[in-house]
Amino acid sequence: ELKELFAAPQLLKHRIVLTLIYSAGLRGQEAINLKISDIDFERKTIHIRQSKYKKDRIVPLSDYMAKGLLKYISSKWNISLKINIKFIDFVKFRSARVQIISKV
């Protein structure tokens, strides 16, 4: 069932965001605020800043998701992974709101 869920979105960027939210256990607002520089591909972790109750937390990043993110980021642009751009802006969601992400 999960394979069908993740294959359902037509656009690759929607599949990536959906898979990232599910695999890392992110909340909608956390996904919106996530920056590319918050993703540590070497340690396979994601630094969630100012989450629920204004606390930071570290969540694991699966090998599969790390490979997919690196492939997607490098296929779009040759940018530094330390860039301070929101991930959601990078994948070009027009209106990054929790309601939009929940519909994907």
Protein Blocks (a to p, Z undefined) as FASTA:
>chain_A
ZZmmmmmpmblklmmmmmmmmmnopafklmmmpcfklpcfklopacdehiehhiacdddd
dfklmmmmmmmmmmmpccdfkbccdfklmnopablcfklmmmZZ
